[in-house]
Amino acid sequence: MKKQNQLSRLRTIQLIESDTDNISDNNTVKEKETIENYEIIDPSKMQTSNKQILLPLTNKTITVQNPLKIMSKTETTPPISRTGTIELKESIESNEEDFEDIETFYDCYIKLDICLIYGVMVLCKKRGNYYLNYIPIQFVNKEVGLLNILINKTMTNNFDSYKYSICLTNLSSFYLYESYDSNEIYNFKPISKEDIPEIYPNFEFHGKYAKTTANHLMEELKKIDSLKIVQDNKNDINFIIFHINLERVRTCLLGTISPWERMSRPDLIRQRSSLVLTKHIEGMNALSKKTLKTFMDSDGRISEENMDSLRRTVYYRGCEPDIREFAWLLCIGYYNYRSTTKERNEFNEKKKADYEKIKKIWQEALPEQIENWKFYTSTNSQIDKDVRRTDRNDSKFVDLEGKNCKILKNVLMTYSFFNMRVGYGQGMNDICALLMDICHEESTLFWMFKYVMDFLQPFYFCKGDIIMKALRKNGSILRFVCPQLADYFEQANIDYFFCYKWNALLFKRFFINEDLIRIWDSIFAFPERHLYYFISMCIIKEYSDIIISKQFSLDELFIFIQSLTNKIPVDIIFDADVLYQEFLKTADPLNVQFVYEKFNYKQI
């Protein structure tokens, strides 16, 4: 709570009242509010017995002695209109300019032990900085009107203590959520940065328009160019604020219109070809049914040599759509490539039955069992939320009660109960949603998703330091390919969390689906290569000169990376292939070992 000596400014609130003049004196405002906001009740209209007085408007009884007149607060607060400016009078002479008001949010309260403080919150701007100014108007006690008047008299001297001027630059995050007690109250709680010792109260928006006001506040905050507001993946009522220097980012983007021209350099193509151990790939075509048949014998078996050729075809040239499901299932290990066609069909039937067994674990749980099953309730709640916001522009998810949304939920819930060590994590819905474009049956979708998650689960394992250790593997590769940028990140204390979405989502949301599927062809062809690490580092090294010269902060780096969405060419996979082979052959063996070291989850 701010102390009064920290608030040297005295503000005059100009109120527009019908048939009244503007009020400039603060005490006059309080007195006028007391008169206008409370109606005088004639004692003859009250029922009294043993000094118990019934207030007609509130249906509350209070005990008083010889009441001459009693004031009761009307049920609704009169609307407060503003002239559009807040006049600031400095206690010390100053030439600072006034705040420029942007938007006003009404019915904003601060809750105290014995009463509420009613006021307005104003989003304003001054000298390039944005502020949320809270202006208290009156003390309110909804229960007893008489007590409210007493509070106004006894706490007038402390009124200015509840004026707040919150500089958004000083905030690290804020909470915005519906009250647990009422759907007509929304809470807004600003959180200051660690190095700024400011503690702000919990602000409440009241009334039937509380949700609208809260949403409007969020919309206005998102319009501020110098802020990037991101919802916390682990707590959806918490919103993290990233502060950026927009002009610097815009300037940097001017130099990145065509940074990928080097991707088609002849020397890179020659280098890539020389690193391939088998035949040159220049004449290869995408894997087709016809090509697939040439890799199989009469019973459908694939030899080890042919399987390697199949993988390389998918890796360098991708798949035709009608064969992609089978090719991915082969490459990620679902099918044994040495099995016959008949054995694979029998295996499919067995895995379909296995899927139904796993699904029954959560589908057939009893209501009482679910009530006492925290893992079930929390997982089900989070998946329900995420399914509803998955790929809202994708036609297959338009109907929230439709077949596709149900399939997506079934697969995510079943996987959560199949692998309870990891459970469900936000982002899995994005992975599974794209796999739905490839798989034709729900059970096949589940098993493909399971095998993909086998190598992605480090990014969703929340115990210990597994996630950060997985992200630091990016750093080992970056130090090999661009030590200057790795040194800069170390000096600027920038960790590799900026790679999280690239790694955990396999670049979902950063490419259009057509290009992303082609990238997944290469990633799934040799899952053990962890090509997503090398793709990430190939992207970031392209901008190393910009990042270092402009001294990007972590916040600015996040925004800069977000600006690359749909701007990265699919040919990045070839640059990543060169980097992978160079790293494997020439990097320090300890670094190679670190990147390919497997995680031991049992020890955690």
TIRO-6394 format. One line per 4 residues: their letters; for each residue x negated, y negated, z of C-alpha. Coordinates in nm, 3 decimals. Example, Ala and Ser with C-alpha at 12.3 -4.5 7.8 and 13.67 -1.06 7.14 Angstrom:
! residues 2
AS) -1.230,0.450,0.780  -1.367,0.106,0.714
***
This chain:
! residues 604
MKKQ) 0.000,0.000,0.000  -0.139,-0.336,-0.099  -0.195,-0.578,0.183  -0.050,-0.923,0.167
NQLS) -0.388,-1.092,0.156  -0.464,-0.899,-0.163  -0.163,-1.053,-0.331  -0.246,-1.421,-0.337
RLRT) -0.003,-1.493,-0.616  0.344,-1.627,-0.543  0.592,-1.551,-0.816  0.910,-1.737,-0.888
IQLI) 1.179,-1.528,-1.046  1.410,-1.715,-1.273  1.753,-1.561,-1.263  2.032,-1.637,-1.503
ESDT) 2.353,-1.656,-1.309  2.688,-1.755,-1.451  2.790,-2.107,-1.344  2.473,-2.151,-1.135
DNIS) 2.147,-2.330,-1.175  1.810,-2.155,-1.192  1.662,-2.079,-0.851  1.296,-2.151,-0.799
DNNT) 1.244,-2.119,-0.425  1.176,-1.763,-0.307  1.361,-1.798,0.024  1.654,-1.953,-0.157
VKEK) 1.663,-1.651,-0.386  1.689,-1.413,-0.088  1.959,-1.620,0.078  2.160,-1.648,-0.241
ETIE) 2.128,-1.276,-0.304  2.253,-1.202,0.046  2.564,-1.409,-0.017  2.633,-1.288,-0.370
NYEI) 2.547,-0.922,-0.326  2.763,-0.871,-0.018  3.130,-0.944,-0.001  3.290,-1.091,0.311
IDPS) 3.555,-0.869,0.462  3.843,-1.018,0.655  3.858,-0.856,1.003  4.236,-0.832,0.974
KMQT) 4.188,-0.583,0.690  3.975,-0.352,0.905  4.092,-0.074,1.131  3.923,-0.093,1.469
SNKQ) 3.930,0.141,1.767  3.689,0.152,2.058  3.461,-0.089,1.873  3.448,0.152,1.575
ILLP) 3.490,-0.046,1.252  3.569,0.114,0.916  3.418,-0.054,0.613  3.670,-0.004,0.331
LTNK) 3.428,-0.016,0.040  3.181,0.236,0.178  3.408,0.449,0.399  3.139,0.421,0.670
TITV) 3.197,0.339,1.034  2.966,0.129,1.248  2.971,0.017,1.611  2.963,-0.360,1.669
QNPL) 3.063,-0.600,1.943  3.310,-0.881,1.864  3.253,-0.894,1.490  3.356,-1.226,1.344
KIMS) 3.271,-1.130,0.992  3.105,-0.823,0.849  2.933,-0.800,0.515  2.935,-0.478,0.319
KTET) 2.716,-0.418,0.017  2.912,-0.365,-0.300  2.862,-0.028,-0.464  2.688,-0.159,-0.772
TPPI) 2.403,-0.406,-0.783  2.471,-0.715,-0.993  2.268,-0.710,-1.313  1.955,-0.923,-1.304
SRTG) 1.876,-1.110,-1.623  1.535,-1.256,-1.692  1.435,-1.554,-1.894  1.145,-1.357,-2.039
TIEL) 0.863,-1.507,-1.834  0.714,-1.463,-1.491  0.583,-1.789,-1.355  0.269,-1.728,-1.152
KESI) 0.151,-1.983,-0.897  -0.201,-1.920,-0.776  -0.277,-1.991,-0.411  -0.608,-2.123,-0.545
ESNE) -0.613,-2.350,-0.847  -0.677,-2.146,-1.161  -0.662,-2.200,-1.533  -0.568,-1.837,-1.608
EDFE) -0.290,-1.796,-1.859  0.047,-1.645,-1.767  0.141,-1.283,-1.827  0.305,-1.216,-2.160
DIET) 0.614,-1.004,-2.092  0.670,-0.707,-2.324  0.956,-0.515,-2.166  1.155,-0.514,-1.842
FYDC) 1.284,-0.203,-1.665  1.571,-0.258,-1.422  1.704,-0.065,-1.121  1.356,0.017,-0.999
YIKL) 1.325,0.100,-0.628  1.057,0.168,-0.370  1.172,0.405,-0.098  1.082,0.316,0.261
DICL) 1.168,0.503,0.580  1.464,0.284,0.671  1.566,0.128,0.343  1.502,0.089,-0.027
IYGV) 1.345,-0.206,-0.202  1.531,-0.303,-0.516  1.341,-0.475,-0.794  1.237,-0.474,-1.157
MVLC) 0.927,-0.342,-1.328  0.780,-0.547,-1.609  0.534,-0.427,-1.872  0.321,-0.724,-1.967
KKRG) -0.009,-0.823,-2.125  -0.283,-1.060,-2.022  -0.624,-1.115,-2.181  -0.600,-0.792,-2.377
NYYL) -0.514,-0.584,-2.069  -0.176,-0.429,-1.999  -0.005,-0.440,-1.660  0.300,-0.296,-1.489
NYIP) 0.418,-0.567,-1.250  0.670,-0.469,-0.986  0.882,-0.758,-0.862  1.086,-0.687,-0.546
IQFV) 1.421,-0.862,-0.532  1.596,-0.743,-0.217  1.596,-0.491,0.064  1.874,-0.235,0.030
NKEV) 2.023,0.016,0.268  2.296,0.211,0.096  2.430,0.371,0.411  2.519,0.075,0.633
GLLN) 2.577,-0.271,0.496  2.529,-0.447,0.831  2.190,-0.284,0.885  2.093,-0.404,0.541
ILIN) 2.151,-0.762,0.645  1.947,-0.715,0.962  1.664,-0.571,0.756  1.673,-0.869,0.522
KTMT) 1.637,-1.100,0.822  1.365,-0.909,1.002  1.150,-0.807,0.704  1.157,-1.127,0.502
NNFD) 0.803,-1.209,0.604  0.678,-0.880,0.458  0.862,-0.914,0.129  0.557,-1.019,-0.074
SYKY) 0.372,-0.708,0.041  0.577,-0.503,-0.202  0.473,-0.695,-0.512  0.246,-0.487,-0.732
SICL) 0.041,-0.570,-1.036  -0.087,-0.238,-1.175  -0.356,-0.272,-1.440  -0.317,0.026,-1.674
TNLS) -0.692,0.028,-1.734  -0.733,0.139,-1.372  -0.503,0.441,-1.404  -0.618,0.795,-1.475
SFYL) -0.269,0.945,-1.497  0.088,0.918,-1.379  0.375,1.145,-1.282  0.716,1.102,-1.443
YESY) 0.990,1.345,-1.346  1.352,1.388,-1.251  1.423,1.391,-0.878  1.489,1.730,-0.726
DSNE) 1.782,1.585,-0.531  1.966,1.395,-0.802  1.979,1.378,-1.181  2.035,1.001,-1.148
IYNF) 1.690,0.935,-1.002  1.363,0.948,-1.197  1.028,0.914,-1.022  0.726,0.728,-1.155
KPIS) 0.401,0.767,-0.961  0.084,0.595,-1.096  -0.252,0.754,-1.005  -0.565,0.534,-1.003
KEDI) -0.908,0.642,-1.122  -1.134,0.811,-0.869  -1.369,0.513,-0.846  -1.084,0.266,-0.786
PEIY) -0.947,0.288,-0.427  -0.589,0.190,-0.506  -0.287,0.383,-0.379  0.046,0.300,-0.540
PNFE) 0.392,0.388,-0.410  0.637,0.621,-0.574  0.871,0.411,-0.788  1.225,0.534,-0.853
FHGK) 1.464,0.448,-1.135  1.824,0.485,-1.013  2.164,0.511,-1.177  2.325,0.689,-1.467
YAKT) 2.073,0.528,-1.704  1.771,0.640,-1.500  1.665,0.899,-1.757  1.703,0.649,-2.040
TANH) 1.492,0.395,-1.851  1.220,0.653,-1.777  1.209,0.762,-2.141  1.197,0.400,-2.251
LMEE) 0.903,0.335,-2.020  0.720,0.633,-2.170  0.791,0.511,-2.524  0.657,0.163,-2.445
LKKI) 0.340,0.304,-2.286  0.278,0.522,-2.592  0.298,0.215,-2.815  -0.011,0.065,-2.649
DSLK) -0.298,0.112,-2.893  -0.568,0.131,-2.628  -0.403,0.423,-2.447  -0.360,0.786,-2.541
IVQD) -0.109,0.963,-2.316  -0.132,1.342,-2.309  0.095,1.577,-2.117  -0.097,1.802,-1.880
NKND) -0.085,2.163,-2.004  -0.083,2.298,-1.649  0.169,2.051,-1.503  0.428,1.914,-1.743
INFI) 0.533,1.626,-1.514  0.177,1.489,-1.510  0.061,1.267,-1.795  -0.310,1.201,-1.841
IFHI) -0.419,0.860,-1.971  -0.715,0.836,-2.208  -0.854,0.484,-2.253  -1.008,0.405,-2.588
NLER) -1.162,0.115,-2.770  -0.939,0.134,-3.074  -1.142,-0.108,-3.283  -1.450,0.109,-3.244
VRTC) -1.262,0.420,-3.349  -1.110,0.244,-3.648  -1.452,0.117,-3.751  -1.594,0.467,-3.725
LLGT) -1.317,0.615,-3.932  -1.405,0.383,-4.218  -1.726,0.576,-4.258  -1.560,0.917,-4.266
ISPW) -1.348,0.896,-4.577  -1.551,1.160,-4.761  -1.800,1.314,-4.519  -1.731,1.655,-4.665
ERMS) -1.886,1.593,-5.005  -2.195,1.773,-4.878  -1.984,2.086,-4.849  -2.010,2.138,-5.225
RPDL) -2.382,2.064,-5.252  -2.567,2.309,-5.483  -2.842,2.362,-5.224  -2.582,2.474,-4.968
IRQR) -2.434,2.721,-5.216  -2.778,2.864,-5.295  -2.860,2.883,-4.925  -2.533,3.061,-4.856
SSLV) -2.590,3.315,-5.133  -2.944,3.386,-5.019  -2.823,3.463,-4.668  -2.566,3.721,-4.780
LTKH) -2.724,4.062,-4.742  -2.514,4.242,-5.001  -2.403,4.140,-5.350  -2.340,3.778,-5.439
IEGM) -1.980,3.677,-5.372  -1.937,3.427,-5.654  -1.738,3.674,-5.866  -1.510,3.802,-5.588
NALS) -1.135,3.751,-5.587  -0.891,3.754,-5.293  -0.808,4.100,-5.161  -0.510,4.243,-5.347
KKTL) -0.318,4.572,-5.339  -0.505,4.684,-5.645  -0.842,4.611,-5.485  -0.734,4.775,-5.161
KTFM) -0.653,5.101,-5.339  -1.005,5.114,-5.479  -1.138,5.114,-5.119  -0.923,5.418,-5.020
DSDG) -0.944,5.784,-5.105  -0.639,5.986,-5.210  -0.523,6.026,-4.845  -0.566,5.658,-4.760
RISE) -0.896,5.683,-4.570  -1.152,5.404,-4.598  -1.523,5.478,-4.569  -1.749,5.267,-4.349
ENMD) -1.920,5.116,-4.654  -1.589,5.032,-4.818  -1.456,4.889,-4.495  -1.754,4.653,-4.484
SLRR) -1.680,4.549,-4.843  -1.313,4.497,-4.755  -1.411,4.276,-4.460  -1.647,4.070,-4.673
TVYY) -1.381,4.021,-4.938  -1.136,3.892,-4.676  -1.413,3.686,-4.513  -1.525,3.506,-4.828
RGCE) -1.217,3.514,-5.049  -0.915,3.574,-4.827  -0.610,3.794,-4.896  -0.310,3.783,-5.119
PDIR) 0.004,3.728,-4.907  0.161,4.069,-4.968  -0.143,4.256,-4.830  -0.247,4.018,-4.552
EFAW) -0.060,4.190,-4.266  -0.222,4.527,-4.338  -0.567,4.373,-4.396  -0.559,4.180,-4.067
LLCI) -0.443,4.486,-3.873  -0.733,4.682,-4.021  -0.993,4.414,-3.948  -0.890,4.335,-3.589
GYYN) -0.894,4.704,-3.495  -0.528,4.797,-3.469  -0.568,5.062,-3.738  -0.853,5.310,-3.753
YRST) -0.983,5.265,-4.106  -1.077,5.635,-4.114  -0.714,5.742,-4.061  -0.491,5.861,-4.343
TKER) -0.176,5.687,-4.461  0.035,5.950,-4.285  -0.157,5.908,-3.959  -0.113,5.531,-3.974
NEFN) 0.263,5.570,-4.018  0.281,5.802,-3.719  0.066,5.560,-3.521  0.306,5.277,-3.607
EKKK) 0.602,5.473,-3.469  0.416,5.546,-3.147  0.315,5.181,-3.098  0.672,5.071,-3.168
ADYE) 0.794,5.299,-2.887  0.517,5.170,-2.660  0.628,4.812,-2.726  0.987,4.890,-2.630
KIKK) 0.867,5.048,-2.303  0.665,4.741,-2.211  0.953,4.510,-2.301  1.189,4.696,-2.067
IWQE) 0.968,4.601,-1.769  1.104,4.246,-1.775  1.428,4.290,-1.971  1.575,4.548,-1.732
ALPE) 1.470,4.382,-1.407  1.756,4.342,-1.158  1.879,3.991,-1.068  1.771,4.030,-0.705
QIEN) 1.438,4.165,-0.819  1.388,3.860,-1.042  1.472,3.620,-0.756  1.186,3.763,-0.549
WKFY) 0.945,3.791,-0.840  0.754,3.465,-0.865  0.547,3.576,-1.164  0.866,3.654,-1.356
TSTN) 1.046,3.329,-1.279  0.749,3.099,-1.344  0.650,3.279,-1.665  1.005,3.291,-1.798
SQID) 1.059,2.922,-1.723  0.739,2.811,-1.897  0.795,3.029,-2.203  1.154,2.901,-2.237
KDVR) 1.023,2.543,-2.243  0.744,2.616,-2.490  0.959,2.819,-2.730  1.198,2.526,-2.757
RTDR) 0.919,2.287,-2.857  0.727,2.520,-3.088  0.683,2.394,-3.445  0.997,2.183,-3.445
NDSK) 0.943,2.098,-3.813  0.932,2.465,-3.913  1.263,2.582,-4.059  1.244,2.919,-3.885
FVDL) 1.267,2.751,-3.544  1.546,2.503,-3.619  1.808,2.717,-3.445  1.694,2.735,-3.083
EGKN) 1.938,3.023,-3.020  1.848,3.198,-3.345  1.670,3.525,-3.414  1.320,3.381,-3.458
CKIL) 1.318,3.196,-3.127  1.433,3.515,-2.953  1.158,3.718,-3.120  0.898,3.461,-3.018
KNVL) 1.016,3.470,-2.656  1.029,3.851,-2.653  0.670,3.883,-2.773  0.533,3.618,-2.534
MTYS) 0.717,3.761,-2.233  0.616,4.118,-2.318  0.251,4.021,-2.358  0.259,3.840,-2.023
FFNM) 0.374,4.160,-1.851  0.138,4.375,-2.058  -0.166,4.167,-1.956  -0.076,4.023,-1.616
RVGY) -0.441,3.943,-1.550  -0.408,3.660,-1.802  -0.030,3.619,-1.814  0.106,3.340,-2.030
GQGM) -0.074,3.019,-2.117  0.045,2.720,-2.316  -0.090,2.751,-2.668  -0.009,3.120,-2.703
NDIC) 0.324,3.017,-2.852  0.139,2.833,-3.132  -0.075,3.137,-3.213  0.222,3.373,-3.212
ALLM) 0.438,3.136,-3.421  0.193,3.144,-3.713  0.152,3.523,-3.687  0.528,3.545,-3.739
DICH) 0.469,3.427,-4.097  0.251,3.735,-4.154  0.421,4.017,-3.961  0.748,4.174,-4.070
EEST) 0.852,4.353,-3.751  0.867,4.242,-3.389  0.659,4.534,-3.260  0.388,4.473,-3.523
LFWM) 0.386,4.106,-3.428  0.331,4.196,-3.065  0.037,4.426,-3.132  -0.130,4.185,-3.372
FKYV) -0.088,3.908,-3.115  -0.233,4.136,-2.847  -0.546,4.212,-3.052  -0.597,3.842,-3.133
MDFL) -0.563,3.757,-2.766  -0.827,4.017,-2.682  -1.095,3.778,-2.808  -0.913,3.457,-2.718
QPFY) -0.824,3.543,-2.357  -1.134,3.371,-2.207  -0.968,3.039,-2.300  -0.653,3.134,-2.105
FCKG) -0.814,3.297,-1.802  -0.768,3.041,-1.525  -0.959,3.214,-1.246  -1.324,3.136,-1.181
DIIM) -1.517,2.938,-1.442  -1.436,3.165,-1.736  -1.282,2.887,-1.947  -1.573,2.646,-1.902
KALR) -1.828,2.922,-1.961  -1.648,3.010,-2.286  -1.653,2.645,-2.392  -2.024,2.608,-2.309
KNGS) -2.097,2.861,-2.582  -2.021,2.575,-2.821  -2.304,2.381,-2.659  -2.560,2.656,-2.722
ILRF) -2.474,2.652,-3.092  -2.474,2.271,-3.107  -2.819,2.254,-2.948  -2.942,2.481,-3.226
VCPQ) -2.785,2.295,-3.516  -2.795,1.935,-3.383  -3.009,1.893,-3.069  -2.978,1.512,-3.079
LADY) -2.601,1.529,-3.037  -2.634,1.794,-2.766  -2.876,1.564,-2.580  -2.633,1.273,-2.612
FEQA) -2.344,1.478,-2.469  -2.565,1.578,-2.177  -2.676,1.219,-2.107  -2.321,1.085,-2.140
NIDY) -2.190,1.364,-1.913  -1.955,1.487,-2.188  -1.864,1.852,-2.145  -1.731,2.071,-2.424
FFCY) -1.368,2.055,-2.321  -1.306,1.852,-2.637  -1.342,2.186,-2.822  -1.069,2.353,-2.619
KWNA) -0.783,2.315,-2.868  -1.005,2.415,-3.158  -1.111,2.733,-2.980  -0.797,2.829,-2.785
LLFK) -0.552,2.755,-3.070  -0.784,2.868,-3.352  -0.743,2.520,-3.508  -0.363,2.533,-3.509
RFFI) -0.226,2.176,-3.545  -0.549,2.061,-3.716  -0.481,2.219,-4.057  -0.172,2.271,-4.264
NEDL) -0.052,2.631,-4.233  -0.165,2.734,-4.580  -0.526,2.631,-4.510  -0.513,2.762,-4.154
IRIW) -0.413,3.110,-4.270  -0.713,3.110,-4.504  -0.939,3.013,-4.210  -0.787,3.294,-4.004
DSIF) -0.873,3.535,-4.288  -1.239,3.462,-4.223  -1.208,3.466,-3.844  -1.019,3.799,-3.835
AFPE) -1.239,3.968,-4.098  -1.521,3.990,-3.841  -1.366,3.908,-3.500  -1.689,3.993,-3.317
RHLY) -1.868,3.704,-3.491  -1.660,3.443,-3.305  -1.661,3.227,-3.618  -1.436,2.969,-3.447
YFIS) -1.737,2.851,-3.242  -1.938,2.788,-3.559  -1.648,2.615,-3.734  -1.610,2.382,-3.433
MCII) -1.978,2.290,-3.433  -1.985,2.240,-3.810  -1.702,1.989,-3.772  -1.863,1.796,-3.488
KEYS) -2.214,1.786,-3.640  -2.073,1.611,-3.949  -2.003,1.311,-3.725  -2.313,1.325,-3.506
DIII) -2.456,0.997,-3.641  -2.131,0.814,-3.575  -2.081,0.959,-3.226  -2.436,0.875,-3.117
SKQF) -2.462,0.531,-3.276  -2.124,0.419,-3.143  -2.187,0.578,-2.801  -1.847,0.744,-2.786
SLDE) -1.707,0.816,-2.442  -1.520,1.139,-2.376  -1.185,0.961,-2.411  -1.285,0.811,-2.744
LFIF) -1.416,1.146,-2.863  -1.080,1.309,-2.788  -0.898,1.046,-2.992  -1.151,1.064,-3.272
IQSL) -1.113,1.441,-3.298  -0.735,1.407,-3.301  -0.767,1.166,-3.593  -0.927,1.443,-3.801
TNKI) -0.600,1.637,-3.819  -0.536,1.758,-4.177  -0.854,1.584,-4.298  -1.096,1.876,-4.267
PVDI) -1.134,2.085,-4.585  -1.082,2.458,-4.573  -1.432,2.504,-4.718  -1.565,2.441,-4.369
IFDA) -1.564,2.822,-4.332  -1.857,2.848,-4.575  -2.061,2.592,-4.384  -1.978,2.785,-4.067
DVLY) -2.094,3.107,-4.231  -2.434,2.954,-4.311  -2.466,2.828,-3.954  -2.367,3.168,-3.814
QEFL) -2.632,3.353,-4.013  -2.902,3.097,-3.941  -2.818,3.107,-3.571  -2.820,3.486,-3.560
KTAD) -3.158,3.512,-3.735  -3.356,3.214,-3.607  -3.209,3.092,-3.276  -3.360,3.167,-2.938
PLNV) -3.255,3.526,-2.852  -3.139,3.410,-2.507  -2.901,3.160,-2.670  -2.770,3.429,-2.904
QFVY) -2.721,3.659,-2.607  -2.532,3.388,-2.417  -2.293,3.322,-2.708  -2.211,3.691,-2.753
EKFN) -2.213,3.789,-2.389  -1.887,3.956,-2.288  -1.693,3.846,-1.983  -1.647,4.077,-1.688
YKQI) -1.296,3.999,-1.566  -1.296,4.275,-1.305  -1.542,4.086,-1.086  -1.304,3.791,-1.051
***
